[in-house]
Structures are given as C-alpha cells and as structure tokens.
Amino acid sequence: MSDTGERHGGNLTAAAARLGQPPGRLLDASASLVPFGPPWALRRALLGASLGSAVRVYPDRGWQRLRGQLAALHGLEPAEVLPGNGAAELFTWAGRDAAAAGLSLVPQPGFADYSRALACWGGSWQGLPLPLTWPQAFPQPFPALPDSPSPAGEAQVLWICNPHNPTGQLWSRHSLEPLLERHRLVVCDEAFLPLVPGGEAQSLLPLLQRHPNLVVVRSLTKLLACAGLRIGYALGSPERLRRWAAWRDPWPVNGLALAAVEQLLADPSALVGWTLRVHGWLAREQPWLRRQLGRWGQFTAMPSAANFLLLRGSDPLVELRQAMERRHGILLRDCRSFEGLGASWLRLGLQDRRGHRRLLAALAQELPPTD
C-alpha cells in the first residue's frame, strides 16, 4: 500500500498536507472521477437547496421522490431502489447479508471495500484470482469459476465489479447471467458502468426481477463528479432493501444531496446530455492517452473500458509514483493494497487533455521514453 497506509485513492486533503501544497495545485489521478463538473444543473440545484429548507429540516427518511426518479430511470418499481451514503455504505449492508449466507467469493485483484464490508459482520471470504493479462476488445466473458468440490466451488456469495476495478475489464451480461443460478447471493458493483460508452448493454439490471438473489449497487458520484455529496443507490428485491433500511441509521443521505440530485433528475434531458459528454470524453481521451503511454517501454497501459488505466511495470514503480507526487504534484494510485498486484502496478484515473499533457511531461522528466 502507499507510504501513508491509505487503501483508497482520492485522499486529496491528506496528500496536500503530506506534500505541503494547496489541494488545488495537485493533479489527482489516484481517484477515478470525471475531471470536469459537476454539471451546472447540479451546482444550481445544490445552491438552491442550501438557500431553501434542505439544511434546516430533516431529510425524507423514505426517500420517496428520489426512489421514484431512480426507479423510472431504470424501469423498476420504487420499492426496488434504496438510496445510500455512497456505494460504500450500501456495501456494508450487502456484507451483512453475505456474511449470513455463507462463504463469499471475491475476485482478486479487486476493490478492498468488499472485504471491509464482510469483516464488519465476521463474514468469511475467499479470493478468486483473475488473469493479469486480457484481450483488447470489450465486453469480455467473466473468467470461469472453479468447479466443486474445490473450496471456491462451495461459495454461496459472489461479488462482481463491472467494469472491474482496478483492471477496467467490462464483463458481458451473457457470461454473468449463469452465475445467478449458482449462488445464493450475487452483489454486482456497477459504480463505473454509466461512464462507459455502451456499457448499459452489459448491466445486470434487466435480470433483477427474475433473480431476487441479485443486488446491483450504483454510484452517482462517479458519473456526476460529486464525490463529496456521497450518494449512491442499491437495486434489488423489495424484501432485501426493506431489511437493509431497517438496519441502518435513520438519515444516511443528507438533505442537500437529496434535494440537489432530486432537482437534477427532475429534468432527464440534463442527465442524458451530461452522460453523452462524459462518454465523448472517455472515448476521446482514453485511446489518446494509451497511445502516448506506449512511448514508454518500462510499463504497459493495460486495455480498459473504464475511466482509468492500470499500468504494469517491468520493474517496481513505487519510486516513480513518489517522484510524481513530490516533484510534480501528481497523485497516482498505489496498487499494493489490491490483492494480487504489487509494487510494479499503478492505476491512473483519466484526466482532461490539459491534465494528460501535464502528466506526460512529468513522466518524461522522471522516466525518459524509450521510443
């Protein structure tokens, strides 16, 4: 893990204090957020909410309006939607269900929050090692699971991330659907899927009503570049979501976040327009940056469908990451906290073209290109 023991990217305040620089001077490529925004419609809604009653009164504990809006967005019923304080809070309740169901199978390398959520409830889990090379084209089939009677074959719960974090692989719905018959519970993290052009075609949401053992977790903070608002949502069977709602604190979603997002979603065209802008940015910047990074033979930018790239070095990349921080104010994601990766891996969150040019110029100073 990183020098400070941080297990997640995006800790801009801590990095600024460590480096003795204002946060605004740092380029944070350790977090995978849209580098522009939030949408002006969301900013205006947030300002209006702050001037209205959203600060003074308690938020709606039933989240009725937001549930209705998100249900309409996905063609579901409001009872099949549960807003949360970011996806992380919802993973905690998924972890409680998973711990009660039995052994969890967690793909590795993978997001550390799944094991964190399971540990909250004493849940047992086993890693599913993923291949560390994969083809260019997406979507791809999910890797085959071990057959019984191996210990992994006895797993009752499967955790899936689509597109996968940290590799950026987009799994096909066709390859994921049979897994719903194999496990008592499947938790599918689709936090990054709305950012991927054409990604919704691989979502498991159309399978929800046929599979009550499936729960899908989404994040609004990734798409809308509003991580500070901490708002996500789970989609699943009404019975499961009622149970989660009974376990949690009374007001997990704050009034400002609730009011602002409700106002944004009241105009579906604003969300559609913003999503198209994000898709255009990703389709343009990611292949451009991968081509530029190809000038360095010391590492490989792995294929990705998401708004981040996993860099695989021929040698450890720890000193390079440290130099990029200390001399250039550029934060990259240390991958040593991902099980199965190590010091030779970095994750890079996509930026705008200006940010990418700054990144490439700094790389050229620290590690001369080999082309």
C-alpha positions in Angstrom: 0.0 0.0 0.0 1.0 3.6 -0.1 3.5 5.2 2.2 0.7 6.5 4.5 -1.1 3.2 4.6 -4.1 4.6 2.6 -6.1 1.9 1.0 -8.0 4.1 -1.4 -7.1 6.8 -3.9 -8.6 10.3 -3.8 -7.5 11.4 -0.3 -6.6 14.8 -1.6 -6.5 16.6 1.8 -4.1 14.1 3.3 -1.9 14.2 0.2 -1.8 18.0 0.2 -0.8 18.1 3.9 1.9 15.4 3.3 3.3 17.4 0.3 2.9 20.8 1.9 0.9 22.1 -1.1 -2.6 23.5 -1.5 -5.0 20.8 -2.8 -5.8 23.0 -5.9 -2.2 22.7 -7.1 -2.3 18.9 -7.2 -3.4 16.7 -10.1 -5.3 13.8 -8.5 -5.1 10.9 -10.9 -5.4 8.5 -7.9 -9.2 8.8 -7.9 -11.3 7.8 -10.9 -13.6 10.7 -11.2 -14.8 12.7 -14.2 -12.3 15.6 -14.3 -14.8 18.3 -15.2 -18.0 19.2 -13.4 -20.2 18.7 -11.5 -22.9 19.6 -14.0 -24.1 23.2 -13.8 -27.6 21.9 -13.3 -26.4 20.1 -10.2 -24.5 23.1 -8.9 -27.5 25.3 -9.3 -29.7 22.7 -7.6 -27.2 22.5 -4.7 -27.1 26.3 -4.3 -30.9 26.4 -4.3 -31.2 23.6 -1.8 -28.7 25.4 0.5 -30.9 28.5 0.4 -34.1 26.6 1.0 -35.3 24.3 3.7 -32.9 21.4 2.9 -30.4 22.4 5.6 -33.0 23.3 8.2 -35.3 20.3 8.1 -34.6 16.5 8.4 -34.4 14.7 5.1 -37.2 12.4 4.0 -36.4 9.1 5.7 -38.3 7.2 2.9 -36.5 8.9 0.0 -39.8 8.8 -1.8 -39.1 11.3 -4.6 -35.6 10.1 -5.3 -36.6 6.4 -5.3 -39.4 7.2 -7.8 -37.0 9.1 -10.1 -34.3 6.3 -10.0 -37.0 3.6 -10.5 -38.3 5.5 -13.5 -34.7 5.9 -14.9 -34.2 2.1 -14.8 -37.7 0.8 -15.5 -38.2 -0.6 -11.9 -40.5 0.0 -9.0 -39.6 2.4 -6.2 -39.5 -0.4 -3.7 -36.7 -1.9 -5.7 -34.4 1.1 -5.1 -32.6 2.2 -1.9 -30.5 5.4 -1.9 -27.4 5.4 0.3 -24.5 7.4 1.6 -22.4 6.5 -1.4 -21.9 2.9 -2.6 -19.6 2.2 0.3 -22.4 2.4 2.9 -24.5 0.0 0.8 -21.7 -2.5 0.6 -21.8 -2.6 4.4 -25.3 -3.9 4.3 -24.6 -6.2 1.4 -21.7 -7.5 3.6 -24.2 -8.3 6.4 -26.4 -10.3 4.0 -23.4 -12.0 2.5 -21.9 -13.0 5.9 -25.2 -14.6 6.9 -25.4 -16.5 3.5 -22.0 -18.2 3.8 -18.7 -18.1 2.1 -18.1 -15.2 -0.3 -16.1 -15.4 -3.5 -14.3 -12.1 -4.2 -12.4 -11.6 -7.4 -8.7 -10.5 -6.9 -7.3 -8.1 -7.6 -10.4 -6.2 -6.5 -11.8 -3.3 -4.6 -10.9 -3.5 -0.9 -14.3 -2.3 0.3 -15.9 -5.7 -0.3 -13.7 -7.5 2.2 -14.0 -4.5 4.5 -17.8 -4.8 4.4 -17.6 -8.6 5.1 -15.2 -8.0 8.0 -17.8 -5.8 9.7 -20.0 -8.9 10.2 -17.4 -11.6 10.6 -18.1 -12.8 7.1 -15.8 -15.4 5.5 -14.4 -14.9 2.0 -12.1 -16.5 -0.5 -10.2 -14.7 -3.3 -10.9 -15.7 -6.9 -7.6 -14.9 -8.7 -8.2 -13.1 -12.1 -5.7 -13.5 -15.0 -3.4 -10.4 -15.2 -3.4 -10.3 -19.0 -6.5 -9.9 -21.1 -7.5 -9.0 -24.7 -8.2 -5.5 -26.1 -11.8 -5.9 -27.1 -14.8 -5.5 -24.7 -17.0 -6.8 -23.4 -15.3 -10.0 -22.3 -16.5 -13.2 -20.7 -16.2 -13.4 -17.0 -13.4 -15.9 -16.0 -14.6 -19.4 -15.4 -15.2 -20.2 -11.7 -13.6 -23.3 -10.1 -15.8 -26.4 -10.1 -16.9 -28.2 -6.9 -15.6 -29.8 -4.8 -12.9 -27.2 -4.5 -13.5 -24.7 -1.6 -14.3 -21.9 -4.1 -17.0 -24.0 -5.6 -18.8 -24.1 -2.3 -19.1 -20.3 -2.1 -22.7 -19.1 -1.6 -22.0 -15.5 -2.5 -20.3 -13.9 -5.5 -19.1 -10.3 -5.6 -18.7 -8.8 -9.1 -17.5 -5.4 -10.2 -18.4 -4.3 -13.7 -16.4 -2.7 -15.2 -13.9 -4.3 -12.9 -11.8 -2.2 -10.5 -8.8 -1.9 -10.9 -8.4 -3.7 -14.2 -11.1 -1.8 -16.2 -12.4 -5.0 -17.8 -16.0 -4.9 -18.9 -17.7 -8.3 -18.4 -20.5 -9.4 -20.7 -24.0 -9.8 -19.3 -24.2 -13.1 -21.2 -21.3 -14.5 -19.2 -22.6 -13.2 -15.9 -26.2 -14.4 -16.1 -25.4 -18.1 -15.5 -23.7 -17.2 -12.2 -27.0 -16.0 -10.8 -28.2 -19.6 -10.8 -25.1 -20.8 -9.0 -25.0 -18.6 -5.9 -27.5 -17.7 -3.1 -26.5 -14.0 -3.4 -24.7 -12.1 -6.1 -23.6 -8.5 -5.4 -22.8 -6.6 -8.6 -21.0 -3.3 -8.3 -21.8 -1.2 -11.3 -20.4 2.1 -10.0 -18.4 2.9 -13.1 -20.8 1.4 -15.7 -22.7 4.6 -16.5 -19.5 6.2 -17.6 -18.7 3.5 -20.2 -20.0 4.2 -23.8 -22.4 1.3 -24.5 -21.8 0.0 -21.0 -25.5 -0.2 -20.1 -26.0 -3.1 -22.6 -24.0 -5.2 -20.1 -25.8 -4.2 -17.0 -27.5 -6.8 -14.8 -30.4 -4.6 -14.1 -32.7 -6.3 -16.6 -32.2 -9.5 -14.7 -33.3 -8.2 -11.3 -36.9 -9.2 -11.4 -36.1 -12.7 -12.4 -33.4 -13.1 -9.8 -34.2 -11.9 -6.2 -30.8 -13.2 -5.2 -29.2 -10.3 -7.2 -28.4 -6.9 -5.9 -26.9 -4.1 -8.0 -25.1 -1.2 -6.5 -24.7 2.1 -8.4 -22.9 5.4 -7.6 -24.0 8.8 -8.7 -20.7 10.4 -7.5 -18.6 8.9 -10.3 -20.8 10.0 -13.2 -21.7 13.4 -11.8 -18.3 14.2 -10.3 -19.8 14.9 -6.9 -17.9 12.5 -4.6 -18.3 15.0 -1.7 -22.1 14.5 -1.7 -21.8 10.8 -1.0 -24.8 9.4 -2.8 -25.3 6.0 -4.4 -28.1 3.5 -4.6 -28.9 -0.2 -4.5 -31.3 -2.0 -6.7 -32.7 -5.4 -5.6 -35.7 -7.2 -4.2 -38.0 -5.0 -2.1 -37.8 -7.5 0.8 -34.0 -7.3 0.9 -33.9 -3.5 0.7 -36.5 -3.1 3.4 -34.2 -5.2 5.6 -31.2 -3.0 4.8 -33.3 0.1 5.5 -34.2 -1.2 9.0 -30.6 -1.9 9.9 -29.1 1.5 9.0 -29.0 4.9 10.7 -32.2 7.0 10.3 -30.8 9.6 7.9 -27.9 8.1 5.8 -28.5 10.5 2.9 -28.1 14.2 3.8 -30.7 16.8 2.8 -28.5 18.8 0.5 -27.5 15.7 -1.5 -31.1 14.5 -1.6 -32.6 17.9 -2.8 -29.9 18.6 -5.3 -30.0 15.2 -7.0 -33.8 15.2 -7.0 -33.8 18.5 -8.8 -31.2 17.3 -11.4 -33.2 14.1 -12.1 -36.4 16.1 -12.5 -35.1 17.0 -15.9 -34.0 13.7 -17.6 -32.6 15.6 -20.6 -29.9 17.2 -18.4 -28.7 13.8 -17.2 -28.7 12.5 -20.8 -26.8 15.4 -22.1 -24.2 15.1 -19.3 -23.8 11.4 -19.8 -23.2 11.9 -23.5 -20.5 14.5 -22.7 -18.8 12.0 -20.3 -18.9 9.3 -22.9 -17.4 11.6 -25.5 -14.6 12.5 -23.1 -13.8 8.8 -22.3 -14.0 7.7 -26.0 -11.6 10.5 -26.9 -9.1 10.7 -24.1 -8.5 7.1 -23.1 -7.2 5.8 -26.5 -5.2 9.0 -26.9 -3.5 8.6 -23.6 -2.8 4.9 -24.1 -1.1 5.7 -27.4 1.0 8.3 -25.7 1.9 6.0 -22.8 3.1 3.5 -25.4 6.3 5.6 -25.8 7.5 4.1 -22.5 8.7 0.5 -22.7 9.2 0.4 -18.9 5.5 -0.2 -18.4 2.3 -1.2 -20.2 -1.0 0.5 -20.1 -3.4 -2.4 -19.9 -6.7 -2.4 -22.0 -9.6 -0.8 -20.2 -13.2 0.0 -20.8 -13.4 2.4 -17.8 -12.2 5.9 -17.0 -8.9 4.5 -15.5 -5.9 2.7 -16.8 -3.9 0.0 -14.9 -0.1 0.4 -15.6 2.0 -2.8 -15.4 5.7 -2.1 -14.9 8.6 -4.3 -15.9 10.2 -3.1 -12.5 8.7 -1.7 -9.3 7.0 1.7 -9.9 7.0 2.9 -6.3 9.8 5.4 -6.7 8.2 6.8 -9.9 4.9 7.3 -8.1 6.7 9.0 -5.2 8.6 11.3 -7.6 5.5 12.2 -9.4 3.9 13.3 -6.1 6.9 15.1 -4.6 8.3 16.9 -7.7 5.2 17.4 -9.8 2.2 17.3 -7.5 0.6 14.4 -9.5 -1.1 11.7 -7.5 -1.2 8.1 -8.9 -2.9 5.2 -7.3 -0.6 2.8 -5.5 -1.8 -0.7 -6.2 -0.1 -2.6 -3.4 -3.4 -2.7 -1.4 -5.0 -4.7 -4.3 -4.5 -8.4 -3.5 -2.7 -10.0 -6.4 -1.0 -6.8 -7.6 2.2 -5.3 -6.1 4.9 -2.6 -6.4 5.0 -3.0 -10.2 1.5 -1.7 -10.7 -0.1 1.7 -10.7 -3.7 2.9 -11.5 -4.2 6.2 -13.3 -7.5 8.0 -13.4 -8.2 9.7 -16.7 -8.0 13.5 -16.8 -8.8 16.1 -19.4 -6.3 16.8 -22.2 -4.5 19.5 -20.2 -4.1 17.2 -17.3 -2.8 14.4 -19.5 -0.2 16.7 -21.1 1.0 17.7 -17.6 1.2 14.0 -16.6 3.1 13.1 -19.7 5.6 16.0 -19.3 6.3 14.9 -15.7 6.7 11.3 -16.8 9.2 12.3 -19.5 11.3 14.1 -16.8 11.3 11.2 -14.4 11.5 8.3 -16.9 12.7 9.1 -20.4 10.6 7.5 -23.1 12.2 4.5 -24.9 10.8 5.2 -28.4 
